[in-house]
Amino acid sequence: MNAYVPLVSVAGGGLLIPADEVTALLRRLAGGWLESVYDGGTDLDPGTTLGLADALVELADQIDVECIGFMPLADGPNGGDAPTR
């Protein structure tokens, strides 16, 4: 599988990856595990695998919620801030 993931270089040599890429990866991984369990294509314990998949989806959801909290409100009179009265 080949995929292009945009990386942003930051001061100090670190790299950033878009959050939507991270959450998509977490959800694909969880989905793959669930598919393996339902198809019987794994020797992994189904209960443990389901629990781990659930934890990955919850983490992806948490990342999404945190990112939404950083987004400015659209069309506010103060450059995206909440409207003033």
All heavy atoms as an XYZ file, in Angstrom:
605
protein
N       0.849     -1.172      0.000
C       0.000      0.000      0.000
C       0.891      1.229      0.000
O       1.764      1.377      0.841
C      -0.891     -0.016      1.239
C      -1.729      1.226      1.370
S      -2.928      1.090      2.694
C      -2.174      2.156      3.891
N       0.668      2.106     -0.936
C       1.376      3.371     -0.998
C       0.398      4.491     -0.706
O      -0.708      4.507     -1.227
C       1.988      3.592     -2.381
C       3.099      2.611     -2.661
O       3.814      2.219     -1.762
N       3.231      2.209     -3.913
N       0.831      5.413      0.126
C      -0.018      6.554      0.456
C       0.860      7.774      0.646
O       1.977      7.674      1.154
C      -0.817      6.280      1.720
N       0.355      8.910      0.223
C       1.059     10.166      0.422
C       0.553     10.790      1.709
O      -0.646     10.989      1.880
C       0.824     11.114     -0.751
C       1.344     12.497     -0.490
C       2.704     12.769     -0.529
C       0.474     13.530     -0.160
C       3.191     14.028     -0.266
C       0.956     14.791      0.101
C       2.310     15.045      0.044
O       2.789     16.287      0.310
N       1.445     11.076      2.628
C       1.094     11.739      3.876
C       1.893     13.030      3.939
O       3.128     12.997      3.976
C       1.412     10.860      5.107
C       1.096     11.588      6.385
C       0.655      9.551      5.038
N       1.209     14.170      3.929
C       1.931     15.434      3.993
C       2.542     15.633      5.373
O       1.859     15.505      6.385
C       0.853     16.480      3.703
C      -0.440     15.826      4.064
C      -0.232     14.347      3.845
N       3.826     15.905      5.408
C       4.530     16.164      6.660
C       4.984     17.613      6.676
O       5.370     18.164      5.649
C       5.741     15.245      6.798
C       5.457     13.751      6.865
C       6.763     12.971      6.884
C       4.623     13.405      8.083
N       4.962     18.224      7.848
C       5.416     19.589      8.020
C       6.615     19.555      8.948
O       6.543     19.019     10.053
C       4.296     20.484      8.618
C       4.806     21.885      8.873
C       3.082     20.489      7.708
N       7.705     20.127      8.499
C       8.924     20.195      9.302
C       8.845     21.405     10.214
O       8.450     22.493      9.798
C      10.132     20.312      8.366
O      11.317     20.347      9.107
N       9.212     21.220     11.478
C       9.184     22.319     12.443
C      10.581     22.525     13.016
O      11.460     21.668     12.890
C       8.175     22.056     13.584
C       6.759     22.016     13.049
C       8.485     20.784     14.330
N      10.765     23.676     13.654
C      12.054     23.993     14.261
C      12.447     22.887     15.239
O      11.613     22.312     15.918
C      11.971     25.331     14.987
N      13.719     22.586     15.298
C      14.202     21.541     16.185
C      14.205     20.172     15.539
O      14.515     19.174     16.184
N      13.821     20.099     14.257
C      13.878     18.832     13.543
C      12.647     17.959     13.669
O      12.635     16.850     13.159
N      11.609     18.423     14.341
C      10.388     17.623     14.472
C       9.551     17.635     13.215
O       9.737     18.465     12.319
N       8.646     16.690     13.118
C       7.719     16.605     11.999
C       6.295     16.578     12.521
O       6.018     15.982     13.569
C       7.967     15.340     11.176
C       9.274     15.264     10.408
C       9.429     13.884      9.774
C       9.332     16.334      9.334
N       5.416     17.217     11.800
C       3.992     17.200     12.133
C       3.241     16.491     11.023
O       3.612     16.569      9.853
C       3.455     18.626     12.268
C       4.106     19.509     13.322
C       3.497     20.912     13.279
C       3.947     18.908     14.704
N       2.173     15.797     11.390
C       1.312     15.118     10.434
C      -0.114     15.597     10.708
O      -0.494     15.780     11.874
C       1.434     13.579     10.566
C       0.593     12.862      9.530
C       1.103     13.118     11.948
C       0.807     11.356      9.498
N      -0.910     15.828      9.662
C      -2.277     16.297      9.872
C      -3.083     15.316     10.733
O      -2.992     14.096     10.558
C      -2.854     16.389      8.455
C      -1.659     16.548      7.574
C      -0.571     15.739      8.241
N      -3.854     15.861     11.642
C      -4.628     15.033     12.562
C      -5.597     14.113     11.834
O      -5.803     12.971     12.266
C      -5.386     15.913     13.550
N      -6.173     14.572     10.721
C      -7.115     13.707     10.010
C      -6.426     12.479      9.431
O      -7.032     11.413      9.310
C      -7.885     14.473      8.939
C      -7.012     15.041      7.829
O      -5.834     15.352      8.076
O      -7.532     15.203      6.711
N      -5.136     12.610      9.114
C      -4.375     11.455      8.646
C      -4.162     10.457      9.791
O      -4.225      9.247      9.606
C      -3.020     11.883      8.081
C      -3.098     12.766      6.870
C      -3.451     12.026      5.601
O      -3.292     10.793      5.563
O      -3.886     12.691      4.645
N      -3.893     10.983     10.978
C      -3.672     10.125     12.154
C      -4.956      9.393     12.522
O      -4.943      8.177     12.743
C      -3.152     10.948     13.350
C      -3.078     10.102     14.617
C      -1.802     11.569     13.030
N      -6.070     10.132     12.575
C      -7.326      9.491     12.968
C      -7.778      8.485     11.918
O      -8.311      7.421     12.268
C      -8.431     10.528     13.241
O      -8.633     11.347     12.079
C      -8.079     11.409     14.432
N      -7.544      8.776     10.643
C      -7.895      7.804      9.592
C      -7.060      6.536      9.749
O      -7.579      5.420      9.601
C      -7.697      8.417      8.215
N      -5.780      6.697     10.044
C      -4.909      5.534     10.251
C      -5.384      4.699     11.439
O      -5.467      3.466     11.361
C      -3.471      5.982     10.474
C      -2.471      4.888     10.857
C      -2.320      3.880      9.726
C      -1.129      5.498     11.211
N      -5.716      5.353     12.535
C      -6.199      4.632     13.721
C      -7.472      3.856     13.404
O      -7.617      2.693     13.796
C      -6.438      5.601     14.874
C      -5.203      6.258     15.480
C      -5.608      7.345     16.463
C      -4.307      5.231     16.140
N      -8.394      4.497     12.677
C      -9.653      3.831     12.342
C      -9.447      2.677     11.357
O     -10.113      1.645     11.452
C     -10.654      4.849     11.804
C     -11.160      5.781     12.888
C     -12.296      6.677     12.405
N     -12.829      7.416     13.526
C     -12.483      8.665     13.836
N     -11.619      9.324     13.091
N     -13.015      9.261     14.899
N      -8.525      2.838     10.388
C      -8.237      1.741      9.455
C      -7.626      0.554     10.181
O      -7.954     -0.607      9.905
C      -7.306      2.215      8.341
C      -8.002      2.975      7.228
C      -7.127      3.137      5.990
N      -5.811      3.697      6.261
C      -5.507      4.992      6.236
N      -6.439      5.882      5.957
N      -4.269      5.407      6.481
N      -6.734      0.828     11.116
C      -6.106     -0.239     11.888
C      -7.155     -0.982     12.717
O      -7.208     -2.215     12.718
C      -5.017      0.330     12.793
C      -4.219     -0.648     13.632
C      -3.563     -1.707     12.765
C      -3.174      0.086     14.449
N      -7.998     -0.231     13.397
C      -9.062     -0.856     14.189
C      -9.993     -1.669     13.301
O     -10.384     -2.788     13.645
C      -9.848      0.209     14.949
N     -10.342     -1.118     12.141
C     -11.213     -1.833     11.207
C     -10.591     -3.129     10.716
O     -11.279     -4.145     10.581
N      -9.291     -3.097     10.448
C      -8.599     -4.312     10.028
C      -8.627     -5.377     11.100
O      -8.821     -6.569     10.808
N      -8.413     -4.949     12.335
C      -8.477     -5.915     13.438
C      -9.870     -6.508     13.562
O     -10.032     -7.716     13.743
C      -8.097     -5.247     14.752
C      -6.651     -4.926     14.900
C      -5.626     -5.316     14.099
C      -6.068     -4.129     15.924
N      -4.443     -4.817     14.560
C      -4.678     -4.083     15.678
C      -6.573     -3.443     17.012
C      -3.793     -3.385     16.490
C      -5.696     -2.744     17.827
C      -4.323     -2.718     17.568
N     -10.897     -5.664     13.487
C     -12.272     -6.153     13.609
C     -12.612     -7.118     12.479
O     -13.248     -8.151     12.704
C     -13.251     -4.978     13.618
C     -13.173     -4.065     14.837
C     -14.093     -2.869     14.654
C     -13.513     -4.816     16.110
N     -12.182     -6.783     11.276
C     -12.431     -7.665     10.130
C     -11.772     -9.024     10.338
O     -12.377    -10.067     10.061
C     -11.900     -7.001      8.868
C     -12.275     -7.708      7.590
C     -11.822     -6.940      6.370
O     -12.041     -5.720      6.319
O     -11.245     -7.579      5.479
N     -10.555     -9.018     10.854
C      -9.852    -10.280     11.109
C     -10.584    -11.126     12.143
O     -10.680    -12.340     12.020
C      -8.430    -10.015     11.596
O      -7.655     -9.467     10.574
N     -11.092    -10.482     13.175
C     -11.821    -11.207     14.220
C     -13.106    -11.790     13.661
O     -13.418    -12.962     13.874
C     -12.114    -10.291     15.427
C     -13.126    -10.921     16.365
C     -10.827     -9.985     16.184
N     -13.868    -10.984     12.915
C     -15.158    -11.457     12.397
C     -14.983    -12.524     11.326
O     -15.825    -13.410     11.192
C     -15.991    -10.288     11.869
C     -16.468     -9.373     12.969
C     -16.299     -8.002     12.877
C     -17.079     -9.873     14.112
C     -16.726     -7.162     13.889
C     -17.514     -9.045     15.128
C     -17.339     -7.687     15.016
O     -17.756     -6.853     16.018
N     -13.889    -12.451     10.563
C     -13.635    -13.451      9.529
C     -12.975    -14.705     10.085
O     -12.814    -15.690      9.361
C     -12.735    -12.874      8.433
C     -13.436    -11.810      7.609
O     -14.675    -11.714      7.689
O     -12.734    -11.068      6.888
N     -12.541    -14.657     11.335
C     -11.835    -15.794     11.915
C     -10.440    -15.948     11.354
O      -9.861    -17.031     11.425
N      -9.893    -14.874     10.803
C      -8.591    -14.938     10.161
C      -7.431    -14.583     11.071
O      -6.379    -14.169     10.598
N      -7.614    -14.742     12.367
C      -6.536    -14.415     13.302
C      -6.553    -15.380     14.477
O      -7.600    -15.922     14.823
C      -6.665    -12.965     13.807
O      -5.571    -12.678     14.664
C      -7.956    -12.728     14.565
N      -5.399    -15.578     15.059
C      -5.304    -16.399     16.263
C      -5.389    -15.537     17.520
O      -5.270    -16.057     18.631
C      -3.982    -17.170     16.274
C      -3.938    -18.243     15.185
O      -5.014    -18.715     14.776
O      -2.828    -18.586     14.753
N      -5.568    -14.241     17.336
C      -5.648    -13.338     18.478
C      -6.945    -13.556     19.249
O      -7.967    -13.937     18.672
C      -5.569    -11.881     18.000
C      -4.305    -11.491     17.238
C      -4.432    -10.064     16.714
C      -3.076    -11.625     18.119
N      -6.890    -13.298     20.543
C      -8.082    -13.415     21.377
C      -9.114    -12.379     20.928
O      -8.819    -11.181     20.905
C      -7.700    -13.179     22.841
C      -8.916    -13.165     23.733
O      -9.582    -14.205     23.856
O      -9.212    -12.080     24.304
N     -10.316    -12.816     20.561
C     -11.318    -11.883     20.057
C     -11.679    -10.767     21.041
O     -11.813     -9.617     20.647
C     -12.538    -12.764     19.770
C     -11.980    -14.127     19.553
C     -10.775    -14.201     20.455
N     -11.813    -11.108     22.306
C     -12.170    -10.092     23.295
C     -11.104     -9.023     23.430
O     -11.408     -7.817     23.488
N      -9.863     -9.441     23.472
C      -8.751     -8.489     23.570
C      -8.661     -7.644     22.312
O      -8.479     -6.421     22.383
C      -7.424     -9.233     23.790
O      -7.522    -10.014     24.980
C      -6.259     -8.272     23.900
N      -8.804     -8.276     21.164
C      -8.717     -7.558     19.897
C      -9.836     -6.526     19.781
O      -9.605     -5.392     19.362
C      -8.772     -8.544     18.715
O      -7.747     -9.523     18.883
C      -8.584     -7.835     17.399
N     -11.039     -6.914     20.159
C     -12.156     -5.974     20.126
C     -11.925     -4.811     21.083
O     -12.222     -3.659     20.761
C     -13.463     -6.688     20.452
C     -13.911     -7.733     19.437
C     -15.157     -8.471     19.942
C     -14.176     -7.109     18.086
N     -11.383     -5.096     22.259
C     -11.085     -4.039     23.220
C     -10.034     -3.070     22.707
O     -10.151     -1.851     22.878
N      -8.994     -3.611     22.063
C      -7.955     -2.750     21.502
C      -8.495     -1.911     20.347
O      -8.173     -0.720     20.225
C      -6.773     -3.593     21.033
C      -5.941     -4.243     22.143
C      -4.940     -5.223     21.544
C      -5.235     -3.187     22.972
N      -9.312     -2.515     19.500
C      -9.905     -1.771     18.388
C     -10.785     -0.649     18.918
O     -10.747      0.478     18.406
C     -10.702     -2.709     17.489
N     -11.555     -0.931     19.947
C     -12.413      0.085     20.559
C     -11.567      1.225     21.126
O     -11.920      2.397     20.977
C     -13.282     -0.542     21.652
C     -14.287      0.433     22.215
O     -14.994      1.079     21.417
O     -14.367      0.559     23.459
N     -10.448      0.889     21.748
C      -9.568      1.919     22.309
C      -9.003      2.810     21.200
O      -8.891      4.032     21.371
C      -8.440      1.275     23.105
N      -8.654      2.229     20.050
C      -8.139      3.027     18.936
C      -9.202      3.970     18.384
O      -8.916      5.134     18.081
C      -7.622      2.119     17.813
C      -6.327      1.377     18.075
C      -5.942      0.566     16.838
C      -5.203      2.321     18.453
N     -10.425      3.479     18.255
C     -11.516      4.321     17.750
C     -11.807      5.447     18.745
O     -12.021      6.595     18.345
C     -12.772      3.479     17.452
C     -13.967      4.363     17.144
C     -12.506      2.527     16.298
N     -11.797      5.144     20.029
C     -12.013      6.179     21.043
C     -10.908      7.231     20.997
O     -11.177      8.427     21.135
C     -12.096      5.563     22.433
C     -13.405      4.850     22.707
C     -13.478      4.304     24.123
O     -12.763      4.808     25.012
O     -14.265      3.367     24.332
N      -9.668      6.806     20.798
C      -8.562      7.746     20.682
C      -8.738      8.634     19.450
O      -8.552      9.853     19.522
C      -7.231      7.001     20.613
C      -5.983      7.861     20.436
C      -5.832      8.873     21.567
C      -4.755      6.979     20.337
N      -9.131      8.044     18.332
C      -9.381      8.820     17.118
C     -10.497      9.835     17.352
O     -10.390     10.998     16.950
C      -9.731      7.897     15.952
N     -11.561      9.411     18.033
C     -12.661     10.325     18.350
C     -12.184     11.469     19.244
O     -12.561     12.627     19.039
C     -13.806      9.581     19.037
C     -14.551      8.637     18.107
O     -14.381      8.736     16.870
O     -15.306      7.785     18.630
N     -11.364     11.155     20.231
C     -10.847     12.169     21.147
C      -9.983     13.187     20.392
O     -10.092     14.390     20.626
C     -10.036     11.516     22.258
C      -9.490     12.496     23.267
C      -8.650     11.809     24.336
O      -8.524     10.594     24.371
N      -8.055     12.608     25.202
N      -9.153     12.719     19.486
C      -8.320     13.618     18.679
C      -9.213     14.524     17.838
O      -8.993     15.740     17.759
C      -7.340     12.825     17.803
C      -6.289     12.137     18.676
C      -6.669     13.745     16.774
C      -5.425     11.133     17.935
N     -10.251     13.952     17.223
C     -11.179     14.756     16.428
C     -11.837     15.842     17.273
O     -11.927     16.999     16.857
C     -12.264     13.878     15.802
C     -11.775     13.089     14.606
O     -10.714     13.439     14.036
O     -12.465     12.110     14.234
N     -12.295     15.492     18.459
C     -12.956     16.458     19.336
C     -11.996     17.569     19.745
O     -12.352     18.750     19.722
C     -13.544     15.749     20.585
C     -13.972     16.746     21.645
C     -14.717     14.861     20.180
N     -10.772     17.200     20.090
C      -9.773     18.204     20.480
C      -9.484     19.153     19.318
O      -9.350     20.361     19.507
C      -8.481     17.539     20.951
C      -8.618     16.771     22.244
C      -8.883     17.651     23.448
O      -8.396     18.804     23.477
O      -9.584     17.194     24.366
N      -9.376     18.613     18.118
C      -9.106     19.454     16.946
C     -10.279     20.376     16.644
O     -10.083     21.539     16.290
C      -8.784     18.587     15.733
S      -7.177     17.790     15.849
N     -11.490     19.871     16.779
C     -12.679     20.701     16.556
C     -12.687     21.856     17.543
O     -13.047     22.978     17.202
C     -13.965     19.857     16.652
C     -14.052     18.926     15.441
C     -15.202     20.737     16.752
C     -15.115     17.846     15.553
N     -12.247     21.605     18.771
C     -12.199     22.653     19.789
C     -11.229     23.772     19.442
O     -11.375     24.898     19.924
N     -10.245     23.510     18.594
C      -9.283     24.530     18.189
C      -9.733     25.318     16.968
O      -9.136     26.334     16.631
C      -7.915     23.890     17.876
C      -7.092     23.643     19.094
C      -6.978     22.366     19.609
C      -6.425     24.680     19.731
C      -6.215     22.123     20.740
C      -5.666     24.448     20.849
C      -5.557     23.171     21.365
N     -10.761     24.843     16.297
C     -11.200     25.509     15.069
C     -11.947     26.788     15.405
O     -12.790     26.816     16.301
C     -12.100     24.575     14.254
C     -11.378     23.355     13.730
S     -12.447     22.230     12.840
C     -12.867     23.232     11.437
N     -11.669     27.869     14.669
C     -12.402     29.117     14.905
C     -13.829     28.989     14.387
O     -14.104     28.215     13.461
C     -11.615     30.148     14.091
C     -10.933     29.351     13.033
C     -10.659     27.994     13.640
N     -14.711     29.754     14.989
C     -16.091     29.788     14.516
C     -16.124     30.527     13.193
O     -15.448     31.543     13.014
C     -16.998     30.495     15.523
C     -17.117     29.819     16.893
C     -17.934     30.681     17.836
C     -17.757     28.446     16.750
N     -16.898     30.046     12.265
C     -16.983     30.666     10.945
C     -17.819     31.935     10.976
O     -18.786     32.042     11.732
C     -17.572     29.670      9.956
N     -17.436     32.872     10.158
C     -18.211     34.089      9.908
C     -18.402     34.978     11.130
O     -19.357     35.732     11.201
C     -19.578     33.748      9.317
C     -19.444     33.033      7.991
O     -18.554     33.377      7.200
O     -20.244     32.120      7.767
N     -17.555     34.892     12.118
C     -17.646     35.813     13.249
C     -17.079     37.167     12.866
O     -16.200     37.271     12.015
N     -17.567     38.262     13.466
C     -17.088     39.595     13.120
C     -15.661     39.861     13.579
O     -15.034     40.810     13.140
C     -18.064     40.521     13.821
C     -18.584     39.728     14.969
C     -18.596     38.290     14.488
N     -15.118     39.010     14.432
C     -13.766     39.227     14.969
C     -12.783     38.226     14.392
O     -11.985     37.635     15.105
C     -13.781     39.119     16.502
C     -14.667     40.160     17.131
O     -14.718     41.285     16.672
N     -15.389     39.787     18.182
N     -12.857     37.997     13.100
C     -11.917     37.081     12.465
C     -12.123     35.643     12.847
O     -11.161     34.901     13.014
N     -13.359     35.244     13.046
C     -13.633     33.867     13.389
C     -14.008     33.674     14.842
O     -14.396     32.609     15.256
N     -13.901     34.739     15.649
C     -14.288     34.632     17.056
C     -15.812     34.617     17.158
O     -16.539     34.886     16.210
C     -13.750     35.813     17.858
C     -12.231     35.799     17.954
O     -11.660     34.705     17.794
O     -11.637     36.865     18.164
N     -16.264     34.340     18.349
C     -17.695     34.346     18.592
C     -18.257     35.749     18.362
O     -17.578     36.737     18.607
C     -17.996     33.884     20.027
N     -19.473     35.850     17.865
C     -20.055     37.170     17.599
C     -20.182     38.001     18.867
O     -20.413     37.470     19.947
C     -21.436     36.856     17.026
C     -21.545     35.393     16.907
C     -20.358     34.773     17.530
N     -19.992     39.291     18.725
C     -20.185     40.204     19.862
C     -21.531     40.880     19.721
O     -22.081     41.003     18.644
C     -19.070     41.271     19.909
O     -19.074     41.981     18.660
C     -17.718     40.620     20.139
N     -22.056     41.336     20.844
C     -23.372     41.987     20.810
C     -23.225     43.463     21.002
O     -22.423     44.004     21.599
C     -24.272     41.415     21.908
C     -24.565     39.969     21.646
C     -25.508     39.430     22.691
N     -25.621     38.011     22.526
C     -26.692     37.406     22.060
N     -27.746     38.084     21.712
N     -26.732     36.117     21.926
